[in-house]
Amino acid sequence: MYVVPPPQGSDPRAADVAEPRTYQKWKGSNIFLLEGRFIFGPDVRSLLLTILLIAAPVTIFCVFVARKLMDDYSHHLGISIMVIAVAFTLYILGLLMVTSGRDPGIIPRNAHPPEPEGYDGPAEVGGGQTPQLRLPRMKDVVVNGFTVKVKYCDTCMLYRPPRCSHCSICNNCVERFDHHCPWVGQCIGLRNYRYFFMFVFSTTLLCIYVFGFCWVYIMRIKNAEQITIWKAMTKTPASIVLIVYTFISVWFVGGLTVFHLYLISTNQTTYENFRYRYDQRTNPYHRGLVENFKEIFFTSIPSSKNKFRARVPREPGLQPRSVGGGFISPNMGKTVGDLEMGRKPTWREAGAGVGDFEQGLNNDGLDNKEGGFDDASPDLSQGLPVESMEGRAGIHPRRSSWGRKSGSWEISPEVLALAAGVGESNRVGSGSGSKTAGN
């Protein structure tokens, strides 16, 4: 006897397997490894170059300098030179991976825009229309007794917390955003700034260590053979290469270390410093030298707000919204779908009675490239429709301008004649069908 197989999805275990994980539906530009256990920026390939720039000179140092010094010094002292170099290099590479491969403090996106404050539902006005409620472009919050403005992020559909900014490279809002470092291929923020500074500072010490022992080896050759220092340098070309390399590198990483020591002591971020945030006003986060250092190095790092390996239920289909009611964002208003950076949303005319008219909105100008970071989209609240279009085919909505002069959508007489002809043919067809059925 034939048995009808059970429908697919009836097994709860099969349904659980079908549900994707968070990192599989991630809307940012990040790259995940080991099934979401490590999160990197889109430029993670530069991390390989950084590892090569650290490991290659240390390998040359161990082979051509430290190994020779083992013969010149006593057994334990000679071995310790190489052991310290290798151990310190592994420690630096570990800091690099922790800085690059963890969540820097990404704030999860909202599925829908937040409701305006004081919004108690649609209020009926004349003609059955609902008023448009616009979200404010900025909001004021109080931090340590000072008023700080926070911006609305159109991509993440949330008000950014203080010191948070949207990284245009990773396409995420990051808490206490410092900068996006191409050398580690990751944003530097609240959860990895400590490890980033330790990485830069430790790399500076490694450069000084290699630089110093290369000169020690040259002086050992000079004293052993009773020759000039220039002739001693020609006998160890590897030392000369390492001295030049570490001298150039220490200016880069050493200068970066000094700069971030200044930022920590004044409780600033690189993003705030480059934008001259506190040149004309008081820094509300500055609490004194000691407290500033304790905040960075001696406070617990908050847990990630994202569970990248957690299963997420499949989102149901988006329900259409009425254009004339509800509320809109300060720029575009997420009344139609999900506005993503780089996508071109469509505006569908509701209840026009003559098909579906679609018009792509130009997305030029979404990127605000001040200082190399995408901070916010332009204010588009001036070009949004105010009147309800539901059931009013004769009134055409105004087009959102996005920085251009506003216009109107006009339906040509040919389209109206075509629509009238289609409607007439439908009535004639239905009338003849009813006559045929009556006969």
PyMOL commands that set and color helices and strands:
alter all, ss='L'
color gray80, all
select helices_A, chain A and resi 12-18+22-25+46-72+75-100+126-128+193-225+229-234+237-266+270-274+289-297+381-383+413-438
alter helices_A, ss='H'
color red, helices_A
select strands_A, chain A and resi 31-33+38-40+133-134+138-143+146-153+158-159+165-167+172-174+179-181+186-188+327-328+346-348+358-360+369-370+373-374
alter strands_A, ss='S'
color yellow, strands_A
deselect
rebuild
show_as cartoon
